Amino acid sequence: RGISFSPSDLKLCSGGDDLKVKIWDFETGREEKVLEGHGFDVKSVAWHPEKSLILSGGRDNVCKLWNPRSGKELNTLTGHKNTVNFVSWNPLNGNWFVSTSRDKTVRVYDLRMMREKDPCMHILSDHGAEVYAAAWHPMYES
């Protein structure tokens, strides 16, 4: 359902209906790792623009943070009440990420707040229908 390249462009990750996030070697096309933990299909994946982190979202209503080197799940965010359609990192500061959902919300998280009970900074909830995508401003962080 989604793909995202690593900062080096040597690897990419994909998410699919098999409930898995897979890491691939771009040059050889070989599967290197399988990240398992989603309960339903994975709708979106995003590799951090600088760090060794992968973000995924899916039909199980959660976002997950992964370590692509070890394949370990680092965190599960359970704020959405329906399918997570899209996830994306802020390319300017690398600390923020966004998720959109069928629950008609957009959630903005701060990576530095992952130890908090609720790392969500903002919930944009005035949408009349599900939200499929989001984009970061190309020059401004806030």
CYANA upper distance limits for C-alpha pairs under 8 A (distance plus 0.5 A):
  1 ARG  CA     14 SER  CA      7.78
  1 ARG  CA     15 GLY  CA      6.11
  1 ARG  CA     16 GLY  CA      5.50
  1 ARG  CA     17 ASP  CA      7.83
  1 ARG  CA     42 VAL  CA      7.45
  1 ARG  CA     43 LYS  CA      5.86
  1 ARG  CA     44 SER  CA      6.89
  2 GLY  CA     14 SER  CA      6.05
  2 GLY  CA     15 GLY  CA      5.91
  2 GLY  CA     16 GLY  CA      7.62
  2 GLY  CA     43 LYS  CA      6.87
  2 GLY  CA     44 SER  CA      5.43
  2 GLY  CA     45 VAL  CA      6.31
  3 ILE  CA     12 LEU  CA      7.26
  3 ILE  CA     13 CYS  CA      5.99
  3 ILE  CA     14 SER  CA      4.82
  3 ILE  CA     15 GLY  CA      7.10
  3 ILE  CA     44 SER  CA      7.86
  3 ILE  CA     45 VAL  CA      6.54
  3 ILE  CA     46 ALA  CA      7.77
  4 SER  CA     12 LEU  CA      5.99
  4 SER  CA     13 CYS  CA      5.92
  4 SER  CA     14 SER  CA      7.16
  4 SER  CA     45 VAL  CA      6.76
  4 SER  CA     46 ALA  CA      5.79
  4 SER  CA     47 TRP  CA      6.20
  5 PHE  CA      9 ASP  CA      6.05
  5 PHE  CA     10 LEU  CA      8.15
  5 PHE  CA     11 LYS  CA      6.49
  5 PHE  CA     12 LEU  CA      4.67
  5 PHE  CA     13 CYS  CA      6.94
  5 PHE  CA     46 ALA  CA      8.35
  5 PHE  CA     47 TRP  CA      6.74
  6 SER  CA     10 LEU  CA      7.18
  6 SER  CA     11 LYS  CA      5.93
  6 SER  CA     12 LEU  CA      6.08
  6 SER  CA     13 CYS  CA      8.21
  6 SER  CA     47 TRP  CA      6.11
  6 SER  CA     48 HIS  CA      7.73
  6 SER  CA     49 PRO  CA      7.68
  7 PRO  CA     47 TRP  CA      8.09
  7 PRO  CA     48 HIS  CA      7.80
  7 PRO  CA     49 PRO  CA      5.94
  7 PRO  CA     50 GLU  CA      6.25
  7 PRO  CA     51 LYS  CA      8.27
  9 ASP  CA     26 PHE  CA      8.02
 10 LEU  CA     25 ASP  CA      6.79
 10 LEU  CA     26 PHE  CA      5.91
 10 LEU  CA     27 GLU  CA      7.35
 11 LYS  CA     23 ILE  CA      7.38
 11 LYS  CA     24 TRP  CA      6.03
 11 LYS  CA     25 ASP  CA      5.20
 11 LYS  CA     26 PHE  CA      5.48
 11 LYS  CA     27 GLU  CA      8.50
 12 LEU  CA     23 ILE  CA      6.26
 12 LEU  CA     24 TRP  CA      5.82
 12 LEU  CA     25 ASP  CA      7.21
 12 LEU  CA     26 PHE  CA      6.86
 12 LEU  CA     47 TRP  CA      8.45
 13 CYS  CA     21 VAL  CA      7.11
 13 CYS  CA     22 LYS  CA      5.87
 13 CYS  CA     23 ILE  CA      4.88
 13 CYS  CA     24 TRP  CA      6.57
 13 CYS  CA     45 VAL  CA      7.63
 13 CYS  CA     46 ALA  CA      8.37
 13 CYS  CA     47 TRP  CA      7.86
 14 SER  CA     21 VAL  CA      6.03
 14 SER  CA     22 LYS  CA      5.75
 14 SER  CA     23 ILE  CA      7.12
 14 SER  CA     24 TRP  CA      8.49
 14 SER  CA     45 VAL  CA      7.01
 15 GLY  CA     19 LEU  CA      7.93
 15 GLY  CA     20 LYS  CA      6.41
 15 GLY  CA     21 VAL  CA      5.04
 15 GLY  CA     22 LYS  CA      6.98
 15 GLY  CA     41 ASP  CA      8.23
 15 GLY  CA     42 VAL  CA      5.52
 15 GLY  CA     43 LYS  CA      6.89
 15 GLY  CA     44 SER  CA      6.74
 15 GLY  CA     45 VAL  CA      6.63
 15 GLY  CA     56 SER  CA      8.17
 16 GLY  CA     20 LYS  CA      6.66
 16 GLY  CA     21 VAL  CA      7.47
 16 GLY  CA     41 ASP  CA      6.24
 16 GLY  CA     42 VAL  CA      5.53
 16 GLY  CA     43 LYS  CA      7.08
 17 ASP  CA     40 PHE  CA      7.82
 17 ASP  CA     41 ASP  CA      4.68
 17 ASP  CA     42 VAL  CA      6.62
 17 ASP  CA     43 LYS  CA      8.39
 18 ASP  CA     40 PHE  CA      8.27
 18 ASP  CA     41 ASP  CA      6.48
 18 ASP  CA     42 VAL  CA      8.25
 19 LEU  CA     36 GLU  CA      7.60
 19 LEU  CA     37 GLY  CA      8.10
 19 LEU  CA     38 HIS  CA      6.05
 19 LEU  CA     39 GLY  CA      6.90
 19 LEU  CA     40 PHE  CA      5.71
 19 LEU  CA     41 ASP  CA      4.83
 19 LEU  CA     42 VAL  CA      6.06
 20 LYS  CA     34 VAL  CA      7.06
 20 LYS  CA     35 LEU  CA      6.32
 20 LYS  CA     36 GLU  CA      5.75
 20 LYS  CA     37 GLY  CA      7.81
 20 LYS  CA     38 HIS  CA      7.28
 20 LYS  CA     41 ASP  CA      7.83
 20 LYS  CA     42 VAL  CA      7.09
 21 VAL  CA     34 VAL  CA      6.45
 21 VAL  CA     35 LEU  CA      5.51
 21 VAL  CA     36 GLU  CA      7.20
 21 VAL  CA     42 VAL  CA      7.69
 21 VAL  CA     45 VAL  CA      8.27
 21 VAL  CA     56 SER  CA      8.18
 22 LYS  CA     31 GLU  CA      7.42
 22 LYS  CA     32 GLU  CA      8.03
 22 LYS  CA     33 LYS  CA      6.28
 22 LYS  CA     34 VAL  CA      5.09
 22 LYS  CA     35 LEU  CA      6.55
 23 ILE  CA     31 GLU  CA      6.48
 23 ILE  CA     32 GLU  CA      6.01
 23 ILE  CA     33 LYS  CA      5.61
 23 ILE  CA     34 VAL  CA      6.92
 23 ILE  CA     35 LEU  CA      8.49
 23 ILE  CA     68 PRO  CA      7.99
 24 TRP  CA     29 GLY  CA      6.68
 24 TRP  CA     30 ARG  CA      6.08
 24 TRP  CA     31 GLU  CA      4.94
 24 TRP  CA     32 GLU  CA      5.83
 24 TRP  CA     33 LYS  CA      7.71
 25 ASP  CA     29 GLY  CA      5.83
 25 ASP  CA     30 ARG  CA      5.90
 25 ASP  CA     31 GLU  CA      6.95
 25 ASP  CA     32 GLU  CA      7.09
 26 PHE  CA     30 ARG  CA      8.03
 33 LYS  CA     68 PRO  CA      8.47
 33 LYS  CA     71 GLY  CA      7.34
 34 VAL  CA     71 GLY  CA      7.64
 35 LEU  CA     66 TRP  CA      8.37
 35 LEU  CA     71 GLY  CA      6.15
 35 LEU  CA     72 LYS  CA      7.75
 35 LEU  CA     73 GLU  CA      8.22
 37 GLY  CA     73 GLU  CA      8.01
 38 HIS  CA     42 VAL  CA      7.54
 38 HIS  CA     58 GLY  CA      7.68
 38 HIS  CA     60 ASP  CA      7.12
 39 GLY  CA     59 ARG  CA      8.20
 39 GLY  CA     60 ASP  CA      5.99
 40 PHE  CA     58 GLY  CA      7.10
 40 PHE  CA     59 ARG  CA      5.78
 40 PHE  CA     60 ASP  CA      5.69
 41 ASP  CA     58 GLY  CA      6.22
 41 ASP  CA     59 ARG  CA      6.10
 41 ASP  CA     60 ASP  CA      7.96
 42 VAL  CA     56 SER  CA      7.47
 42 VAL  CA     57 GLY  CA      6.37
 42 VAL  CA     58 GLY  CA      4.65
 42 VAL  CA     59 ARG  CA      6.96
 43 LYS  CA     56 SER  CA      8.17
 43 LYS  CA     57 GLY  CA      6.37
 43 LYS  CA     58 GLY  CA      5.22
 43 LYS  CA     59 ARG  CA      7.36
 43 LYS  CA     84 VAL  CA      7.46
 43 LYS  CA     85 ASN  CA      6.09
 43 LYS  CA     86 PHE  CA      7.20
 44 SER  CA     56 SER  CA      6.12
 44 SER  CA     57 GLY  CA      5.84
 44 SER  CA     58 GLY  CA      7.17
 44 SER  CA     84 VAL  CA      8.36
 44 SER  CA     85 ASN  CA      6.88
 44 SER  CA     86 PHE  CA      5.58
 44 SER  CA     87 VAL  CA      6.41
 45 VAL  CA     54 ILE  CA      7.51
 45 VAL  CA     55 LEU  CA      6.10
 45 VAL  CA     56 SER  CA      4.84
 45 VAL  CA     57 GLY  CA      7.09
 45 VAL  CA     86 PHE  CA      8.10
 45 VAL  CA     87 VAL  CA      6.84
 45 VAL  CA     88 SER  CA      8.21
 46 ALA  CA     54 ILE  CA      6.24
 46 ALA  CA     55 LEU  CA      5.62
 46 ALA  CA     56 SER  CA      6.94
 46 ALA  CA     87 VAL  CA      6.87
 46 ALA  CA     88 SER  CA      6.18
 46 ALA  CA     89 TRP  CA      7.35
 47 TRP  CA     52 SER  CA      8.23
 47 TRP  CA     53 LEU  CA      6.55
 47 TRP  CA     54 ILE  CA      4.97
 47 TRP  CA     55 LEU  CA      6.81
 47 TRP  CA     89 TRP  CA      8.31
 48 HIS  CA     52 SER  CA      7.13
 48 HIS  CA     53 LEU  CA      5.84
 48 HIS  CA     54 ILE  CA      6.46
 48 HIS  CA     55 LEU  CA      7.99
 48 HIS  CA     89 TRP  CA      6.77
 48 HIS  CA     94 GLY  CA      7.59
 49 PRO  CA     89 TRP  CA      7.81
 49 PRO  CA     91 PRO  CA      6.59
 49 PRO  CA     94 GLY  CA      7.23
 50 GLU  CA     94 GLY  CA      7.76
 52 SER  CA     67 ASN  CA      6.77
 52 SER  CA     68 PRO  CA      6.81
 52 SER  CA     69 ARG  CA      7.80
 53 LEU  CA     65 LEU  CA      7.24
 53 LEU  CA     66 TRP  CA      6.18
 53 LEU  CA     67 ASN  CA      5.70
 53 LEU  CA     68 PRO  CA      6.72
 54 ILE  CA     65 LEU  CA      6.23
 54 ILE  CA     66 TRP  CA      5.54
 54 ILE  CA     67 ASN  CA      7.01
 54 ILE  CA     68 PRO  CA      7.04
 55 LEU  CA     63 CYS  CA      7.38
 55 LEU  CA     64 LYS  CA      6.17
 55 LEU  CA     65 LEU  CA      5.24
 55 LEU  CA     66 TRP  CA      6.89
 55 LEU  CA     87 VAL  CA      7.48
 55 LEU  CA     88 SER  CA      8.22
 56 SER  CA     63 CYS  CA      5.95
 56 SER  CA     64 LYS  CA      5.71
 56 SER  CA     65 LEU  CA      7.15
 56 SER  CA     87 VAL  CA      7.07
 57 GLY  CA     61 ASN  CA      7.82
 57 GLY  CA     62 VAL  CA      6.27
 57 GLY  CA     63 CYS  CA      4.85
 57 GLY  CA     64 LYS  CA      6.91
 57 GLY  CA     83 THR  CA      8.46
 57 GLY  CA     84 VAL  CA      5.68
 57 GLY  CA     85 ASN  CA      7.24
 57 GLY  CA     86 PHE  CA      7.04
 57 GLY  CA     87 VAL  CA      6.83
 57 GLY  CA     99 SER  CA      8.14
 58 GLY  CA     62 VAL  CA      6.70
 58 GLY  CA     63 CYS  CA      7.45
 58 GLY  CA     83 THR  CA      6.27
 58 GLY  CA     84 VAL  CA      5.40
 58 GLY  CA     85 ASN  CA      6.99
 59 ARG  CA     82 ASN  CA      7.60
 59 ARG  CA     83 THR  CA      4.65
 59 ARG  CA     84 VAL  CA      6.49
 59 ARG  CA     85 ASN  CA      8.19
 60 ASP  CA     82 ASN  CA      7.87
 60 ASP  CA     83 THR  CA      6.58
 60 ASP  CA     84 VAL  CA      8.14
 61 ASN  CA     78 THR  CA      7.29
 61 ASN  CA     79 GLY  CA      8.38
 61 ASN  CA     80 HIS  CA      6.03
 61 ASN  CA     81 LYS  CA      6.50
 61 ASN  CA     82 ASN  CA      5.33
 61 ASN  CA     83 THR  CA      4.95
 61 ASN  CA     84 VAL  CA      5.87
 61 ASN  CA    101 SER  CA      8.47
 62 VAL  CA     76 THR  CA      7.07
 62 VAL  CA     77 LEU  CA      6.04
 62 VAL  CA     78 THR  CA      5.48
 62 VAL  CA     79 GLY  CA      7.64
 62 VAL  CA     80 HIS  CA      6.99
 62 VAL  CA     83 THR  CA      8.03
 62 VAL  CA     84 VAL  CA      6.97
 63 CYS  CA     76 THR  CA      6.30
 63 CYS  CA     77 LEU  CA      5.60
 63 CYS  CA     78 THR  CA      7.42
 63 CYS  CA     84 VAL  CA      7.70
 63 CYS  CA     87 VAL  CA      8.47
 63 CYS  CA     99 SER  CA      8.21
 64 LYS  CA     73 GLU  CA      7.51
 64 LYS  CA     74 LEU  CA      7.91
 64 LYS  CA     75 ASN  CA      6.17
 64 LYS  CA     76 THR  CA      5.04
 64 LYS  CA     77 LEU  CA      6.76
 65 LEU  CA     73 GLU  CA      6.53
 65 LEU  CA     74 LEU  CA      5.80
 65 LEU  CA     75 ASN  CA      5.63
 65 LEU  CA     76 THR  CA      7.05
 66 TRP  CA     71 GLY  CA      7.10
 66 TRP  CA     72 LYS  CA      6.29
 66 TRP  CA     73 GLU  CA      5.00
 66 TRP  CA     74 LEU  CA      5.74
 66 TRP  CA     75 ASN  CA      7.76
 67 ASN  CA     71 GLY  CA      5.92
 67 ASN  CA     72 LYS  CA      5.93
 67 ASN  CA     73 GLU  CA      6.95
 67 ASN  CA     74 LEU  CA      7.16
 68 PRO  CA     72 LYS  CA      7.80
 75 ASN  CA    114 MET  CA      8.29
 80 HIS  CA     84 VAL  CA      7.62
 80 HIS  CA    101 SER  CA      7.42
 80 HIS  CA    103 ASP  CA      7.18
 80 HIS  CA    105 THR  CA      8.32
 81 LYS  CA    103 ASP  CA      6.19
 82 ASN  CA    101 SER  CA      6.84
 82 ASN  CA    102 ARG  CA      5.86
 82 ASN  CA    103 ASP  CA      5.50
 83 THR  CA    101 SER  CA      6.01
 83 THR  CA    102 ARG  CA      5.82
 83 THR  CA    103 ASP  CA      7.67
 84 VAL  CA     99 SER  CA      7.18
 84 VAL  CA    100 THR  CA      6.27
 84 VAL  CA    101 SER  CA      4.83
 84 VAL  CA    102 ARG  CA      7.09
 85 ASN  CA     99 SER  CA      7.91
 85 ASN  CA    100 THR  CA      6.11
 85 ASN  CA    101 SER  CA      5.62
 85 ASN  CA    102 ARG  CA      7.42
 85 ASN  CA    131 VAL  CA      7.84
 85 ASN  CA    132 TYR  CA      6.02
 85 ASN  CA    133 ALA  CA      7.69
 86 PHE  CA     98 VAL  CA      8.48
 86 PHE  CA     99 SER  CA      6.00
 86 PHE  CA    100 THR  CA      5.73
 86 PHE  CA    101 SER  CA      7.61
 86 PHE  CA    132 TYR  CA      6.76
 86 PHE  CA    133 ALA  CA      6.12
 86 PHE  CA    134 ALA  CA      8.07
 87 VAL  CA     97 PHE  CA      7.60
 87 VAL  CA     98 VAL  CA      6.05
 87 VAL  CA     99 SER  CA      4.96
 87 VAL  CA    100 THR  CA      7.19
 87 VAL  CA    133 ALA  CA      8.41
 88 SER  CA     97 PHE  CA      6.00
 88 SER  CA     98 VAL  CA      5.87
 88 SER  CA     99 SER  CA      7.24
 88 SER  CA    134 ALA  CA      8.25
 88 SER  CA    135 ALA  CA      8.27
 89 TRP  CA     94 GLY  CA      6.88
 89 TRP  CA     95 ASN  CA      8.13
 89 TRP  CA     96 TRP  CA      6.55
 89 TRP  CA     97 PHE  CA      4.74
 89 TRP  CA     98 VAL  CA      7.02
 90 ASN  CA     94 GLY  CA      5.85
 90 ASN  CA     95 ASN  CA      7.40
 90 ASN  CA     96 TRP  CA      5.86
 90 ASN  CA     97 PHE  CA      6.12
 90 ASN  CA     98 VAL  CA      8.31
 90 ASN  CA    136 TRP  CA      6.72
 90 ASN  CA    141 GLU  CA      8.34
 91 PRO  CA    136 TRP  CA      8.28
 92 LEU  CA    138 PRO  CA      8.40
 92 LEU  CA    139 MET  CA      8.17
 92 LEU  CA    140 TYR  CA      8.37
 92 LEU  CA    141 GLU  CA      7.15
 93 ASN  CA    141 GLU  CA      7.56
 95 ASN  CA    110 ASP  CA      6.06
 95 ASN  CA    111 LEU  CA      5.52
 95 ASN  CA    112 ARG  CA      7.10
 96 TRP  CA    108 VAL  CA      7.31
 96 TRP  CA    109 TYR  CA      5.98
 96 TRP  CA    110 ASP  CA      5.03
 96 TRP  CA    111 LEU  CA      6.44
 97 PHE  CA    108 VAL  CA      6.31
 97 PHE  CA    109 TYR  CA      5.82
 97 PHE  CA    110 ASP  CA      7.09
 97 PHE  CA    111 LEU  CA      7.98
 98 VAL  CA    106 VAL  CA      7.44
 98 VAL  CA    107 ARG  CA      6.08
 98 VAL  CA    108 VAL  CA      5.00
 98 VAL  CA    109 TYR  CA      6.70
 98 VAL  CA    134 ALA  CA      8.03
 99 SER  CA    106 VAL  CA      6.22
 99 SER  CA    107 ARG  CA      5.79
 99 SER  CA    108 VAL  CA      7.16
 99 SER  CA    134 ALA  CA      8.34
100 THR  CA    104 LYS  CA      8.18
100 THR  CA    105 THR  CA      6.53
100 THR  CA    106 VAL  CA      5.02
100 THR  CA    107 ARG  CA      7.00
100 THR  CA    131 VAL  CA      5.97
100 THR  CA    132 TYR  CA      6.61
100 THR  CA    133 ALA  CA      6.67
100 THR  CA    134 ALA  CA      7.59
101 SER  CA    105 THR  CA      6.25
101 SER  CA    106 VAL  CA      7.10
101 SER  CA    130 GLU  CA      6.44
101 SER  CA    131 VAL  CA      5.86
101 SER  CA    132 TYR  CA      7.15
102 ARG  CA    129 ALA  CA      7.82
102 ARG  CA    130 GLU  CA      4.58
102 ARG  CA    131 VAL  CA      6.52
102 ARG  CA    132 TYR  CA      8.15
103 ASP  CA    129 ALA  CA      8.30
103 ASP  CA    130 GLU  CA      6.40
103 ASP  CA    131 VAL  CA      8.34
104 LYS  CA    125 SER  CA      6.76
104 LYS  CA    126 ASP  CA      8.00
104 LYS  CA    127 HIS  CA      5.89
104 LYS  CA    128 GLY  CA      7.08
104 LYS  CA    129 ALA  CA      5.80
104 LYS  CA    130 GLU  CA      4.73
104 LYS  CA    131 VAL  CA      6.10
105 THR  CA    123 ILE  CA      7.06
105 THR  CA    124 LEU  CA      5.98
105 THR  CA    125 SER  CA      5.07
105 THR  CA    126 ASP  CA      7.87
105 THR  CA    127 HIS  CA      7.16
105 THR  CA    130 GLU  CA      7.74
105 THR  CA    131 VAL  CA      7.10
106 VAL  CA    123 ILE  CA      6.26
106 VAL  CA    124 LEU  CA      5.48
106 VAL  CA    125 SER  CA      7.12
106 VAL  CA    131 VAL  CA      7.64
107 ARG  CA    120 CYS  CA      7.05
107 ARG  CA    121 MET  CA      8.04
107 ARG  CA    122 HIS  CA      6.26
107 ARG  CA    123 ILE  CA      5.14
107 ARG  CA    124 LEU  CA      6.87
108 VAL  CA    120 CYS  CA      6.26
108 VAL  CA    121 MET  CA      6.03
108 VAL  CA    122 HIS  CA      5.63
108 VAL  CA    123 ILE  CA      7.04
109 TYR  CA    113 MET  CA      8.36
109 TYR  CA    119 PRO  CA      6.23
109 TYR  CA    120 CYS  CA      4.86
109 TYR  CA    121 MET  CA      5.79
109 TYR  CA    122 HIS  CA      7.68
110 ASP  CA    114 MET  CA      7.69
110 ASP  CA    119 PRO  CA      6.61
110 ASP  CA    120 CYS  CA      7.17
110 ASP  CA    121 MET  CA      7.06
111 LEU  CA    119 PRO  CA      8.04
113 MET  CA    118 ASP  CA      8.36
113 MET  CA    119 PRO  CA      5.41
114 MET  CA    118 ASP  CA      8.19
114 MET  CA    119 PRO  CA      5.90
115 ARG  CA    119 PRO  CA      7.95
127 HIS  CA    131 VAL  CA      7.90
136 TRP  CA    141 GLU  CA      8.46
137 HIS  CA    141 GLU  CA      7.58
